[in-house]
Structures are given as C-alpha cells and as structure tokens.
C-alpha cells in the first residue's frame, strides 16, 4: 500500500472530503458544517488576499486524511504577520495505527512554512489528538476553558432526572440572576446597549473607532477588519448579533453572540467580548444586555471560551459564569525565527475567544 501526501484538490476530491468529515466528526451529521456550502464559505473565500491552505493524505490514491489552515492576521511584537488558523484536521478509520496524523501534520505545516505563513494556531479540545500534534512540532501555549451561565435549568435538570427540582431551582436562579442584573446596572446611567445584525456591521455607529481601540489595546491582536468580520460572521445558516455599549454616544465595548446547541442545551454562544480599559466598569452592563438577549431567544445557557485572565478581568464570576469541564488548548507552531517565543507564550499579550478559531 502506498501512502502519499499532496495539496488537496477540491475540484475533484470534495465529495471524499465531506464523507471523511462526517466519519471523523459524526456529531455534524445533518448540520450546516457538513454541507458543501459551508466548506466553500470556509475555505474558498479569499481572506487577507490569500486562499486557505489545504492538504491531503492518500492511501493508494484514496483520501484518508485532511489538514487545512485559514489565513488570519495578528500583530505580534508590533508587526502584522499572517498566521494559519489550522482547522478540520482529520484522519479516517483507514489511517489508524499508521502514524498518518503526525506525518500529515509534519508535511502540511512544512508546506505552510514555505508559503510565507509566520506561525500556525490550533484550538483542540479532544485530548487524544494532542500527542500527534506534539510529535509534529506543535507546542501547547495555555488552556482556554469554556465558561457557562445558566438562564434556566429545565432541560439540564431533566437530563439529570431531577426535573422535580425545576421550580425551586429556577426560582433560586432567577433571584441570583436578578441580583447580578442589579449589580450590572453599572456606574453610568448614560450607558446604553444597542443590538445590530452582523450583516450591517459597516453601519454600526462608532464601529471603526471601537476597532481602532481594540487594535491599540491588545498587544497580540487579531486584525478585525471589516473584511475579516464580514467573512467570519457569514457562515451559512448562522445568525450573529453584535451588541455595542455606548457611553455618551461613544462606542466603548461590544459582544458578538450566536444561537447554538451544546450538550443538548439551547445556548447563546459569545464568540467575542471586549470593553476598552477606560470603561471596564461597563462590562457588567454589557453582559446584562447579552443575558437579556439570551432570555428573549429562549436560551438555556450562555457560553464562552476564553483565557482565565480575561475571565478575571471582566469579573465574569460575578456575572454568574462558572468554569465547565470542557477545556480548549491554544497550540502553536512557529516558523518565523524573528518571533520571540517567550512573548508569544505570555497569556497577558492575548485576548482569545471563539472568534480566533473556526468554532461557532
């Protein structure tokens, strides 16, 4: 049997890739992520003037593995660099026990380095894939836990066969969330939150200045240009709300949310959340507005994936967010020797959430 690696050719191999995707990620059966439309949005849209990088592993010319990266731009140590956000890494049943995962990783990242990518990022949550990444030269930077705030407990308690506790538990939760809401009124009565459809991001008052503040405040920041944001928030069959908080009509923070399902619960996933340092006290008021949005959409829970230091910065514990057992990891592989590894690994230089990945 002949094992080989080469660039992936979607024009003739897409059906095989979609079949492999379902084999490796069966939870996506019947979901938008499994469709060709989703694939084309994700990998066939030019981003930052660059195409996605895609590679395959082949056993006797049959696709048994796939490895891709989307070009994201980050400012690292004051210089804008193109990073490859690696996603949809998969190896099928026929590749098991042959070291295909590691070999494909070595080949694909080597090709990415030659293409001019400065470094690659990944956000694995499955522990079983970590050894293969490490063997391919990746390094673990830090953990990104998932945090959750319950809005109602009906489905959660029903799944635990504790449905009889629902009336009491919801009453206690209502009192807790009401207390948090009162505390979240914030130090300024001049602060208001407005909700916008992400399709009209260019029309949001103060958006450009808000993004300029984002880029100035975060040392290792994702370039959230209008081009990037329009692409990132345009996945087929998805809906995103951008909630912007204003003080004296000046935009000082935002949250981006989307309905989703996690662990059988109707969830509102926050893929991004930011309040500038000068108005950090308004983060509670912004989160209160997001919680009200979740209630209006009949969500059971709010969820976020972010760094522990950002969790503490925004005092999300006092907003009712608790750490869940689910933990993503930020892993990187650096190609540009000018990048200072110590600075790259410093969690305080980053502000990472789901928007930095391909999740949600």
Secondary structure, DSSP 4 states (H G I P E B T S, - for coil): --EEEEE--HHHHHHHHHHHHHHH-GGGTTSGGGSHHHHHHHHSS-BTTBPPEEEEEEETTEEEEEEEEEEEEEEETTEEEEEEEEEEEEE-GGGTTTTHHHHHHHHHHHHHHHTT--EEEE----GGGHHHHHHTT-EEEEEEEEEEEES--HHHHHHTT-GGGHHHHHHHHHHHHHHHHHHTT-S-TTEEEEEEEGGGGGGSTTHHHHHHHHHHH-SSEE---HHHHHHHT--TT--EEEEEEEETTEEEEEEEEEEEEETTEEEEEEEEEEE-GGGGGGHHHHHHHHHHHHHHTT-SEEEEE--HHHHHHTTGGGGT-EEEEEEEEEEEEE--TTS-HHHHH-GGG----GGGSS--
